[in-house]
Amino acid sequence: MRTLVIYSLLISTAQVSEPAVANASPATKPQEQPDVRQDRPLTIKLADGHTLGLRGFRVLAKHGLSDAQCGVIIGGQRLMTLGEGETEIYTCDELVAAGALPPDRGLQRIGLIYDWSTRNANARTAVILREEHGRWLVDTSTAGRFDGVPAGRSIPALRRALR
C-alpha cells in the first residue's frame, strides 16, 4: 500500500481496473490497456480561501523514456504532471504530497511532491501547478529545479523556497 501525505494526513491508494474487451474473437486481439492507479480524492484549500478537489493518478505504460507517468484530476480537468514533456526522462514512482502554495502575481498555485526514478538514479521533486484563466497548467519553467534538493522534499519546504 502506498501513502499520500497532504497536510500531514495519510491517504491510501486504490487500483482502478480497466474493463476487458467484451466478446473478443481469437482473430481480434484486444488493445493492451495501461495499468492506471488512482489516489483517493483530496480537498485543498487555496491561499484565496477557495477549496478544490484533486485526485492523483499513475499510468504504468512506456512513453518515450518514461515507464510510468503521473497526473492529477483537478477541478474536473485531467492534467499530466510528470513523465511527459519537460519531465519525459522521469519514471514517476508516486505522488507523496500535495498542497496550496503562495500565489504568484495573483495566480493561485499548488505544489505536488513526487518520487521519481531513471535507470541510474532516483530522487524526489516538486511540480508546481498554476491557475490561469480558470484552467490549471504545469509551470514548465520550474521543471527540474527541485530535483533532489531540500525544497523539493515537502510542501512546507517548497513554500519556504517560493517566498
Rosetta constraint file for C-alpha pairs under 8 A:
AtomPair CA 1 CA 12 HARMONIC 6.60 0.50
AtomPair CA 1 CA 13 HARMONIC 6.89 0.50
AtomPair CA 2 CA 12 HARMONIC 5.90 0.50
AtomPair CA 2 CA 13 HARMONIC 6.12 0.50
AtomPair CA 3 CA 10 HARMONIC 6.00 0.50
AtomPair CA 3 CA 11 HARMONIC 5.49 0.50
AtomPair CA 3 CA 12 HARMONIC 4.90 0.50
AtomPair CA 3 CA 13 HARMONIC 6.77 0.50
AtomPair CA 3 CA 96 HARMONIC 6.82 0.50
AtomPair CA 4 CA 9 HARMONIC 7.78 0.50
AtomPair CA 4 CA 10 HARMONIC 5.70 0.50
AtomPair CA 4 CA 11 HARMONIC 5.04 0.50
AtomPair CA 4 CA 12 HARMONIC 6.40 0.50
AtomPair CA 4 CA 13 HARMONIC 7.73 0.50
AtomPair CA 4 CA 39 HARMONIC 7.93 0.50
AtomPair CA 4 CA 95 HARMONIC 6.50 0.50
AtomPair CA 4 CA 96 HARMONIC 4.62 0.50
AtomPair CA 4 CA 97 HARMONIC 5.70 0.50
AtomPair CA 5 CA 9 HARMONIC 5.42 0.50
AtomPair CA 5 CA 10 HARMONIC 5.14 0.50
AtomPair CA 5 CA 11 HARMONIC 6.53 0.50
AtomPair CA 5 CA 96 HARMONIC 5.66 0.50
AtomPair CA 5 CA 97 HARMONIC 4.60 0.50
AtomPair CA 5 CA 98 HARMONIC 7.10 0.50
AtomPair CA 6 CA 10 HARMONIC 7.10 0.50
AtomPair CA 6 CA 11 HARMONIC 8.00 0.50
AtomPair CA 6 CA 97 HARMONIC 5.22 0.50
AtomPair CA 6 CA 98 HARMONIC 5.41 0.50
AtomPair CA 6 CA 99 HARMONIC 6.36 0.50
AtomPair CA 7 CA 98 HARMONIC 7.93 0.50
AtomPair CA 7 CA 99 HARMONIC 7.09 0.50
AtomPair CA 11 CA 39 HARMONIC 7.93 0.50
AtomPair CA 11 CA 40 HARMONIC 6.84 0.50
AtomPair CA 12 CA 39 HARMONIC 6.97 0.50
AtomPair CA 12 CA 40 HARMONIC 6.88 0.50
AtomPair CA 13 CA 37 HARMONIC 7.64 0.50
AtomPair CA 13 CA 38 HARMONIC 6.39 0.50
AtomPair CA 13 CA 39 HARMONIC 4.44 0.50
AtomPair CA 13 CA 40 HARMONIC 5.85 0.50
AtomPair CA 14 CA 37 HARMONIC 6.53 0.50
AtomPair CA 14 CA 38 HARMONIC 5.99 0.50
AtomPair CA 14 CA 39 HARMONIC 6.10 0.50
AtomPair CA 14 CA 40 HARMONIC 7.16 0.50
AtomPair CA 15 CA 36 HARMONIC 7.04 0.50
AtomPair CA 15 CA 37 HARMONIC 4.60 0.50
AtomPair CA 15 CA 38 HARMONIC 6.12 0.50
AtomPair CA 16 CA 36 HARMONIC 6.10 0.50
AtomPair CA 16 CA 37 HARMONIC 5.40 0.50
AtomPair CA 16 CA 38 HARMONIC 6.39 0.50
AtomPair CA 17 CA 35 HARMONIC 7.39 0.50
AtomPair CA 17 CA 36 HARMONIC 7.16 0.50
AtomPair CA 18 CA 33 HARMONIC 6.98 0.50
AtomPair CA 18 CA 35 HARMONIC 7.56 0.50
AtomPair CA 18 CA 36 HARMONIC 7.73 0.50
AtomPair CA 20 CA 30 HARMONIC 7.94 0.50
AtomPair CA 21 CA 30 HARMONIC 6.16 0.50
AtomPair CA 24 CA 28 HARMONIC 5.90 0.50
AtomPair CA 24 CA 29 HARMONIC 7.03 0.50
AtomPair CA 24 CA 30 HARMONIC 6.82 0.50
AtomPair CA 25 CA 29 HARMONIC 7.44 0.50
AtomPair CA 34 CA 59 HARMONIC 6.40 0.50
AtomPair CA 34 CA 60 HARMONIC 5.84 0.50
AtomPair CA 34 CA 61 HARMONIC 5.46 0.50
AtomPair CA 35 CA 59 HARMONIC 5.81 0.50
AtomPair CA 35 CA 60 HARMONIC 5.10 0.50
AtomPair CA 35 CA 61 HARMONIC 7.05 0.50
AtomPair CA 36 CA 57 HARMONIC 6.94 0.50
AtomPair CA 36 CA 58 HARMONIC 5.71 0.50
AtomPair CA 36 CA 59 HARMONIC 4.58 0.50
AtomPair CA 36 CA 60 HARMONIC 6.35 0.50
AtomPair CA 37 CA 57 HARMONIC 5.49 0.50
AtomPair CA 37 CA 58 HARMONIC 5.20 0.50
AtomPair CA 37 CA 59 HARMONIC 6.55 0.50
AtomPair CA 38 CA 55 HARMONIC 7.13 0.50
AtomPair CA 38 CA 56 HARMONIC 5.90 0.50
AtomPair CA 38 CA 57 HARMONIC 4.17 0.50
AtomPair CA 38 CA 58 HARMONIC 6.45 0.50
AtomPair CA 39 CA 55 HARMONIC 5.92 0.50
AtomPair CA 39 CA 56 HARMONIC 5.17 0.50
AtomPair CA 39 CA 57 HARMONIC 5.85 0.50
AtomPair CA 40 CA 55 HARMONIC 6.16 0.50
AtomPair CA 40 CA 56 HARMONIC 7.50 0.50
AtomPair CA 41 CA 53 HARMONIC 6.68 0.50
AtomPair CA 41 CA 54 HARMONIC 5.73 0.50
AtomPair CA 41 CA 55 HARMONIC 4.50 0.50
AtomPair CA 41 CA 56 HARMONIC 7.53 0.50
AtomPair CA 42 CA 53 HARMONIC 5.64 0.50
AtomPair CA 42 CA 54 HARMONIC 5.09 0.50
AtomPair CA 42 CA 55 HARMONIC 5.98 0.50
AtomPair CA 43 CA 51 HARMONIC 6.43 0.50
AtomPair CA 43 CA 52 HARMONIC 5.54 0.50
AtomPair CA 43 CA 53 HARMONIC 4.64 0.50
AtomPair CA 43 CA 54 HARMONIC 6.19 0.50
AtomPair CA 44 CA 51 HARMONIC 5.49 0.50
AtomPair CA 44 CA 52 HARMONIC 5.28 0.50
AtomPair CA 44 CA 53 HARMONIC 6.42 0.50
AtomPair CA 44 CA 54 HARMONIC 7.24 0.50
AtomPair CA 44 CA 99 HARMONIC 6.21 0.50
AtomPair CA 44 CA 100 HARMONIC 6.57 0.50
AtomPair CA 45 CA 49 HARMONIC 6.05 0.50
AtomPair CA 45 CA 50 HARMONIC 5.79 0.50
AtomPair CA 45 CA 51 HARMONIC 4.32 0.50
AtomPair CA 45 CA 52 HARMONIC 6.43 0.50
AtomPair CA 45 CA 99 HARMONIC 7.92 0.50
AtomPair CA 45 CA 100 HARMONIC 6.59 0.50
AtomPair CA 46 CA 50 HARMONIC 5.44 0.50
AtomPair CA 46 CA 51 HARMONIC 5.94 0.50
AtomPair CA 46 CA 52 HARMONIC 7.35 0.50
AtomPair CA 46 CA 100 HARMONIC 5.25 0.50
AtomPair CA 46 CA 101 HARMONIC 7.54 0.50
AtomPair CA 46 CA 108 HARMONIC 7.01 0.50
AtomPair CA 46 CA 109 HARMONIC 7.74 0.50
AtomPair CA 46 CA 110 HARMONIC 7.81 0.50
AtomPair CA 47 CA 100 HARMONIC 6.57 0.50
AtomPair CA 47 CA 101 HARMONIC 7.04 0.50
AtomPair CA 47 CA 102 HARMONIC 6.31 0.50
AtomPair CA 47 CA 103 HARMONIC 6.87 0.50
AtomPair CA 47 CA 108 HARMONIC 7.00 0.50
AtomPair CA 48 CA 108 HARMONIC 7.60 0.50
AtomPair CA 52 CA 74 HARMONIC 7.33 0.50
AtomPair CA 52 CA 75 HARMONIC 6.43 0.50
AtomPair CA 53 CA 74 HARMONIC 5.93 0.50
AtomPair CA 53 CA 75 HARMONIC 5.93 0.50
AtomPair CA 54 CA 72 HARMONIC 6.53 0.50
AtomPair CA 54 CA 73 HARMONIC 5.64 0.50
AtomPair CA 54 CA 74 HARMONIC 4.56 0.50
AtomPair CA 54 CA 75 HARMONIC 6.88 0.50
AtomPair CA 55 CA 72 HARMONIC 5.41 0.50
AtomPair CA 55 CA 73 HARMONIC 5.11 0.50
AtomPair CA 55 CA 74 HARMONIC 6.59 0.50
AtomPair CA 56 CA 70 HARMONIC 7.34 0.50
AtomPair CA 56 CA 71 HARMONIC 5.81 0.50
AtomPair CA 56 CA 72 HARMONIC 4.25 0.50
AtomPair CA 56 CA 73 HARMONIC 6.35 0.50
AtomPair CA 56 CA 95 HARMONIC 6.98 0.50
AtomPair CA 57 CA 70 HARMONIC 5.72 0.50
AtomPair CA 57 CA 71 HARMONIC 5.43 0.50
AtomPair CA 57 CA 72 HARMONIC 5.87 0.50
AtomPair CA 57 CA 73 HARMONIC 7.81 0.50
AtomPair CA 58 CA 68 HARMONIC 6.80 0.50
AtomPair CA 58 CA 69 HARMONIC 5.73 0.50
AtomPair CA 58 CA 70 HARMONIC 4.38 0.50
AtomPair CA 58 CA 71 HARMONIC 6.47 0.50
AtomPair CA 58 CA 92 HARMONIC 7.52 0.50
AtomPair CA 58 CA 94 HARMONIC 7.21 0.50
AtomPair CA 59 CA 68 HARMONIC 5.47 0.50
AtomPair CA 59 CA 69 HARMONIC 5.26 0.50
AtomPair CA 59 CA 70 HARMONIC 6.22 0.50
AtomPair CA 60 CA 67 HARMONIC 6.30 0.50
AtomPair CA 60 CA 68 HARMONIC 4.41 0.50
AtomPair CA 60 CA 69 HARMONIC 6.71 0.50
AtomPair CA 61 CA 66 HARMONIC 7.99 0.50
AtomPair CA 61 CA 67 HARMONIC 5.53 0.50
AtomPair CA 61 CA 68 HARMONIC 5.43 0.50
AtomPair CA 61 CA 69 HARMONIC 7.49 0.50
AtomPair CA 62 CA 66 HARMONIC 5.86 0.50
AtomPair CA 62 CA 67 HARMONIC 4.41 0.50
AtomPair CA 62 CA 68 HARMONIC 6.45 0.50
AtomPair CA 63 CA 67 HARMONIC 6.31 0.50
AtomPair CA 63 CA 68 HARMONIC 7.42 0.50
AtomPair CA 63 CA 69 HARMONIC 7.90 0.50
AtomPair CA 63 CA 83 HARMONIC 7.74 0.50
AtomPair CA 63 CA 84 HARMONIC 7.52 0.50
AtomPair CA 63 CA 88 HARMONIC 7.83 0.50
AtomPair CA 64 CA 84 HARMONIC 7.86 0.50
AtomPair CA 64 CA 88 HARMONIC 6.59 0.50
AtomPair CA 64 CA 89 HARMONIC 7.66 0.50
AtomPair CA 65 CA 88 HARMONIC 6.10 0.50
AtomPair CA 65 CA 89 HARMONIC 5.14 0.50
AtomPair CA 65 CA 90 HARMONIC 7.30 0.50
AtomPair CA 65 CA 91 HARMONIC 7.79 0.50
AtomPair CA 66 CA 83 HARMONIC 5.58 0.50
AtomPair CA 66 CA 84 HARMONIC 7.58 0.50
AtomPair CA 66 CA 88 HARMONIC 5.87 0.50
AtomPair CA 66 CA 89 HARMONIC 5.60 0.50
AtomPair CA 66 CA 90 HARMONIC 5.53 0.50
AtomPair CA 66 CA 91 HARMONIC 4.62 0.50
AtomPair CA 66 CA 92 HARMONIC 7.68 0.50
AtomPair CA 66 CA 118 HARMONIC 7.89 0.50
AtomPair CA 67 CA 91 HARMONIC 5.26 0.50
AtomPair CA 67 CA 92 HARMONIC 7.69 0.50
AtomPair CA 68 CA 83 HARMONIC 6.57 0.50
AtomPair CA 68 CA 91 HARMONIC 4.96 0.50
AtomPair CA 68 CA 92 HARMONIC 5.27 0.50
AtomPair CA 68 CA 93 HARMONIC 7.19 0.50
AtomPair CA 69 CA 80 HARMONIC 7.39 0.50
AtomPair CA 69 CA 81 HARMONIC 7.64 0.50
AtomPair CA 69 CA 82 HARMONIC 5.58 0.50
AtomPair CA 69 CA 83 HARMONIC 4.47 0.50
AtomPair CA 69 CA 84 HARMONIC 6.92 0.50
AtomPair CA 69 CA 91 HARMONIC 6.28 0.50
AtomPair CA 69 CA 92 HARMONIC 5.20 0.50
AtomPair CA 70 CA 80 HARMONIC 6.03 0.50
AtomPair CA 70 CA 81 HARMONIC 5.75 0.50
AtomPair CA 70 CA 82 HARMONIC 5.15 0.50
AtomPair CA 70 CA 83 HARMONIC 6.61 0.50
AtomPair CA 70 CA 92 HARMONIC 5.88 0.50
AtomPair CA 70 CA 94 HARMONIC 7.43 0.50
AtomPair CA 70 CA 95 HARMONIC 7.65 0.50
AtomPair CA 71 CA 78 HARMONIC 7.29 0.50
AtomPair CA 71 CA 79 HARMONIC 5.44 0.50
AtomPair CA 71 CA 80 HARMONIC 4.03 0.50
AtomPair CA 71 CA 81 HARMONIC 4.64 0.50
AtomPair CA 71 CA 82 HARMONIC 6.58 0.50
AtomPair CA 72 CA 78 HARMONIC 5.96 0.50
AtomPair CA 72 CA 79 HARMONIC 5.40 0.50
AtomPair CA 72 CA 80 HARMONIC 6.52 0.50
AtomPair CA 72 CA 81 HARMONIC 7.09 0.50
AtomPair CA 73 CA 77 HARMONIC 5.35 0.50
AtomPair CA 73 CA 78 HARMONIC 4.41 0.50
AtomPair CA 73 CA 79 HARMONIC 6.17 0.50
AtomPair CA 74 CA 78 HARMONIC 6.52 0.50
AtomPair CA 74 CA 79 HARMONIC 7.56 0.50
AtomPair CA 74 CA 136 HARMONIC 7.64 0.50
AtomPair CA 77 CA 135 HARMONIC 7.79 0.50
AtomPair CA 77 CA 136 HARMONIC 7.72 0.50
AtomPair CA 79 CA 136 HARMONIC 7.90 0.50
AtomPair CA 79 CA 137 HARMONIC 7.62 0.50
AtomPair CA 80 CA 84 HARMONIC 7.25 0.50
AtomPair CA 81 CA 127 HARMONIC 7.05 0.50
AtomPair CA 81 CA 138 HARMONIC 6.52 0.50
AtomPair CA 82 CA 87 HARMONIC 5.65 0.50
AtomPair CA 82 CA 88 HARMONIC 7.22 0.50
AtomPair CA 82 CA 90 HARMONIC 7.01 0.50
AtomPair CA 82 CA 91 HARMONIC 7.78 0.50
AtomPair CA 82 CA 92 HARMONIC 6.25 0.50
AtomPair CA 82 CA 127 HARMONIC 7.78 0.50
AtomPair CA 83 CA 87 HARMONIC 5.03 0.50
AtomPair CA 83 CA 88 HARMONIC 4.35 0.50
AtomPair CA 83 CA 89 HARMONIC 6.42 0.50
AtomPair CA 83 CA 90 HARMONIC 5.07 0.50
AtomPair CA 83 CA 91 HARMONIC 5.69 0.50
AtomPair CA 83 CA 92 HARMONIC 6.09 0.50
AtomPair CA 84 CA 88 HARMONIC 4.05 0.50
AtomPair CA 84 CA 89 HARMONIC 7.70 0.50
AtomPair CA 86 CA 140 HARMONIC 6.89 0.50
AtomPair CA 86 CA 143 HARMONIC 6.41 0.50
AtomPair CA 87 CA 143 HARMONIC 6.77 0.50
AtomPair CA 87 CA 144 HARMONIC 7.55 0.50
AtomPair CA 89 CA 118 HARMONIC 7.03 0.50
AtomPair CA 90 CA 116 HARMONIC 5.99 0.50
AtomPair CA 90 CA 117 HARMONIC 5.82 0.50
AtomPair CA 90 CA 118 HARMONIC 5.79 0.50
AtomPair CA 91 CA 116 HARMONIC 5.50 0.50
AtomPair CA 91 CA 117 HARMONIC 5.22 0.50
AtomPair CA 91 CA 118 HARMONIC 5.99 0.50
AtomPair CA 92 CA 114 HARMONIC 7.13 0.50
AtomPair CA 92 CA 115 HARMONIC 6.46 0.50
AtomPair CA 92 CA 116 HARMONIC 4.55 0.50
AtomPair CA 92 CA 117 HARMONIC 6.61 0.50
AtomPair CA 93 CA 114 HARMONIC 7.22 0.50
AtomPair CA 93 CA 115 HARMONIC 5.32 0.50
AtomPair CA 93 CA 116 HARMONIC 4.95 0.50
AtomPair CA 93 CA 117 HARMONIC 6.82 0.50
AtomPair CA 94 CA 114 HARMONIC 5.61 0.50
AtomPair CA 94 CA 115 HARMONIC 5.42 0.50
AtomPair CA 94 CA 116 HARMONIC 7.12 0.50
AtomPair CA 95 CA 112 HARMONIC 7.07 0.50
AtomPair CA 95 CA 113 HARMONIC 5.97 0.50
AtomPair CA 95 CA 114 HARMONIC 4.50 0.50
AtomPair CA 95 CA 115 HARMONIC 6.60 0.50
AtomPair CA 96 CA 112 HARMONIC 7.76 0.50
AtomPair CA 96 CA 113 HARMONIC 5.59 0.50
AtomPair CA 96 CA 114 HARMONIC 5.55 0.50
AtomPair CA 96 CA 115 HARMONIC 6.99 0.50
AtomPair CA 97 CA 112 HARMONIC 5.85 0.50
AtomPair CA 97 CA 113 HARMONIC 4.99 0.50
AtomPair CA 97 CA 114 HARMONIC 7.23 0.50
AtomPair CA 97 CA 154 HARMONIC 6.95 0.50
AtomPair CA 97 CA 155 HARMONIC 6.88 0.50
AtomPair CA 98 CA 110 HARMONIC 7.15 0.50
AtomPair CA 98 CA 111 HARMONIC 5.60 0.50
AtomPair CA 98 CA 112 HARMONIC 4.53 0.50
AtomPair CA 98 CA 113 HARMONIC 6.26 0.50
AtomPair CA 98 CA 155 HARMONIC 6.75 0.50
AtomPair CA 99 CA 110 HARMONIC 5.66 0.50
AtomPair CA 99 CA 111 HARMONIC 5.45 0.50
AtomPair CA 99 CA 112 HARMONIC 6.83 0.50
AtomPair CA 99 CA 155 HARMONIC 6.22 0.50
AtomPair CA 100 CA 109 HARMONIC 6.16 0.50
AtomPair CA 100 CA 110 HARMONIC 4.47 0.50
AtomPair CA 100 CA 111 HARMONIC 6.17 0.50
AtomPair CA 101 CA 108 HARMONIC 7.50 0.50
AtomPair CA 101 CA 109 HARMONIC 5.26 0.50
AtomPair CA 101 CA 110 HARMONIC 5.24 0.50
AtomPair CA 101 CA 111 HARMONIC 6.16 0.50
AtomPair CA 101 CA 155 HARMONIC 7.90 0.50
AtomPair CA 101 CA 158 HARMONIC 7.91 0.50
AtomPair CA 101 CA 159 HARMONIC 5.78 0.50
AtomPair CA 102 CA 108 HARMONIC 7.22 0.50
AtomPair CA 102 CA 109 HARMONIC 6.62 0.50
AtomPair CA 102 CA 159 HARMONIC 6.80 0.50
AtomPair CA 102 CA 162 HARMONIC 7.50 0.50
AtomPair CA 102 CA 163 HARMONIC 7.31 0.50
AtomPair CA 103 CA 107 HARMONIC 5.15 0.50
AtomPair CA 103 CA 108 HARMONIC 4.69 0.50
AtomPair CA 103 CA 109 HARMONIC 5.69 0.50
AtomPair CA 104 CA 108 HARMONIC 6.83 0.50
AtomPair CA 104 CA 109 HARMONIC 7.36 0.50
AtomPair CA 107 CA 130 HARMONIC 6.46 0.50
AtomPair CA 107 CA 131 HARMONIC 5.91 0.50
AtomPair CA 107 CA 132 HARMONIC 6.78 0.50
AtomPair CA 108 CA 130 HARMONIC 5.75 0.50
AtomPair CA 108 CA 131 HARMONIC 5.47 0.50
AtomPair CA 109 CA 128 HARMONIC 6.77 0.50
AtomPair CA 109 CA 129 HARMONIC 5.45 0.50
AtomPair CA 109 CA 130 HARMONIC 4.38 0.50
AtomPair CA 109 CA 131 HARMONIC 6.39 0.50
AtomPair CA 110 CA 128 HARMONIC 5.85 0.50
AtomPair CA 110 CA 129 HARMONIC 5.11 0.50
AtomPair CA 110 CA 130 HARMONIC 6.51 0.50
AtomPair CA 111 CA 126 HARMONIC 6.54 0.50
AtomPair CA 111 CA 127 HARMONIC 5.87 0.50
AtomPair CA 111 CA 128 HARMONIC 4.73 0.50
AtomPair CA 111 CA 129 HARMONIC 6.35 0.50
AtomPair CA 111 CA 155 HARMONIC 6.54 0.50
AtomPair CA 111 CA 158 HARMONIC 7.53 0.50
AtomPair CA 112 CA 126 HARMONIC 5.51 0.50
AtomPair CA 112 CA 127 HARMONIC 5.11 0.50
AtomPair CA 112 CA 128 HARMONIC 6.32 0.50
AtomPair CA 112 CA 129 HARMONIC 7.85 0.50
AtomPair CA 112 CA 155 HARMONIC 7.57 0.50
AtomPair CA 113 CA 124 HARMONIC 7.00 0.50
AtomPair CA 113 CA 125 HARMONIC 5.74 0.50
AtomPair CA 113 CA 126 HARMONIC 4.49 0.50
AtomPair CA 113 CA 127 HARMONIC 6.41 0.50
AtomPair CA 113 CA 152 HARMONIC 6.73 0.50
AtomPair CA 113 CA 153 HARMONIC 6.71 0.50
AtomPair CA 113 CA 154 HARMONIC 6.48 0.50
AtomPair CA 113 CA 155 HARMONIC 7.15 0.50
AtomPair CA 114 CA 124 HARMONIC 5.59 0.50
AtomPair CA 114 CA 125 HARMONIC 5.46 0.50
AtomPair CA 114 CA 126 HARMONIC 6.22 0.50
AtomPair CA 114 CA 127 HARMONIC 7.68 0.50
AtomPair CA 115 CA 122 HARMONIC 7.41 0.50
AtomPair CA 115 CA 123 HARMONIC 5.87 0.50
AtomPair CA 115 CA 124 HARMONIC 4.38 0.50
AtomPair CA 115 CA 125 HARMONIC 6.50 0.50
AtomPair CA 116 CA 122 HARMONIC 5.65 0.50
AtomPair CA 116 CA 123 HARMONIC 5.63 0.50
AtomPair CA 116 CA 124 HARMONIC 6.07 0.50
AtomPair CA 116 CA 125 HARMONIC 7.46 0.50
AtomPair CA 117 CA 121 HARMONIC 5.63 0.50
AtomPair CA 117 CA 122 HARMONIC 3.98 0.50
AtomPair CA 117 CA 123 HARMONIC 6.34 0.50
AtomPair CA 118 CA 122 HARMONIC 6.22 0.50
AtomPair CA 123 CA 147 HARMONIC 6.54 0.50
AtomPair CA 123 CA 148 HARMONIC 5.13 0.50
AtomPair CA 124 CA 146 HARMONIC 7.98 0.50
AtomPair CA 124 CA 147 HARMONIC 6.04 0.50
AtomPair CA 124 CA 148 HARMONIC 5.32 0.50
AtomPair CA 124 CA 149 HARMONIC 7.90 0.50
AtomPair CA 124 CA 152 HARMONIC 6.39 0.50
AtomPair CA 124 CA 153 HARMONIC 5.98 0.50
AtomPair CA 125 CA 144 HARMONIC 7.47 0.50
AtomPair CA 125 CA 146 HARMONIC 5.12 0.50
AtomPair CA 125 CA 147 HARMONIC 4.50 0.50
AtomPair CA 125 CA 148 HARMONIC 6.06 0.50
AtomPair CA 125 CA 149 HARMONIC 7.62 0.50
AtomPair CA 125 CA 152 HARMONIC 4.67 0.50
AtomPair CA 125 CA 153 HARMONIC 6.43 0.50
AtomPair CA 126 CA 146 HARMONIC 5.61 0.50
AtomPair CA 126 CA 147 HARMONIC 7.19 0.50
AtomPair CA 126 CA 151 HARMONIC 7.99 0.50
AtomPair CA 126 CA 152 HARMONIC 4.79 0.50
AtomPair CA 126 CA 153 HARMONIC 7.25 0.50
AtomPair CA 126 CA 158 HARMONIC 7.63 0.50
AtomPair CA 127 CA 138 HARMONIC 7.18 0.50
AtomPair CA 127 CA 139 HARMONIC 7.44 0.50
AtomPair CA 127 CA 142 HARMONIC 7.38 0.50
AtomPair CA 127 CA 143 HARMONIC 7.03 0.50
AtomPair CA 128 CA 138 HARMONIC 6.01 0.50
AtomPair CA 128 CA 139 HARMONIC 5.53 0.50
AtomPair CA 128 CA 142 HARMONIC 7.23 0.50
AtomPair CA 129 CA 136 HARMONIC 6.27 0.50
AtomPair CA 129 CA 137 HARMONIC 5.43 0.50
AtomPair CA 129 CA 138 HARMONIC 4.57 0.50
AtomPair CA 129 CA 139 HARMONIC 5.63 0.50
AtomPair CA 130 CA 136 HARMONIC 5.53 0.50
AtomPair CA 130 CA 137 HARMONIC 5.46 0.50
AtomPair CA 130 CA 138 HARMONIC 6.49 0.50
AtomPair CA 130 CA 139 HARMONIC 6.44 0.50
AtomPair CA 131 CA 135 HARMONIC 5.44 0.50
AtomPair CA 131 CA 136 HARMONIC 4.41 0.50
AtomPair CA 131 CA 137 HARMONIC 6.32 0.50
AtomPair CA 132 CA 136 HARMONIC 6.29 0.50
AtomPair CA 132 CA 137 HARMONIC 7.31 0.50
AtomPair CA 139 CA 143 HARMONIC 7.34 0.50
AtomPair CA 142 CA 146 HARMONIC 7.53 0.50
AtomPair CA 146 CA 150 HARMONIC 7.81 0.50
AtomPair CA 146 CA 151 HARMONIC 6.26 0.50
AtomPair CA 146 CA 152 HARMONIC 4.68 0.50
AtomPair CA 147 CA 152 HARMONIC 6.41 0.50
AtomPair CA 148 CA 152 HARMONIC 6.60 0.50
AtomPair CA 148 CA 153 HARMONIC 7.50 0.50
AtomPair CA 149 CA 153 HARMONIC 7.01 0.50
AtomPair CA 150 CA 154 HARMONIC 7.91 0.50
AtomPair CA 150 CA 157 HARMONIC 6.88 0.50
AtomPair CA 151 CA 157 HARMONIC 4.77 0.50
AtomPair CA 151 CA 158 HARMONIC 4.74 0.50
AtomPair CA 151 CA 160 HARMONIC 7.63 0.50
AtomPair CA 151 CA 161 HARMONIC 5.98 0.50
AtomPair CA 152 CA 157 HARMONIC 6.95 0.50
AtomPair CA 152 CA 158 HARMONIC 5.93 0.50
AtomPair CA 153 CA 157 HARMONIC 6.82 0.50
AtomPair CA 153 CA 158 HARMONIC 7.52 0.50
AtomPair CA 154 CA 158 HARMONIC 6.17 0.50
AtomPair CA 155 CA 159 HARMONIC 6.11 0.50
AtomPair CA 156 CA 160 HARMONIC 6.35 0.50
AtomPair CA 157 CA 161 HARMONIC 6.30 0.50
AtomPair CA 158 CA 162 HARMONIC 6.27 0.50
AtomPair CA 159 CA 163 HARMONIC 6.45 0.50
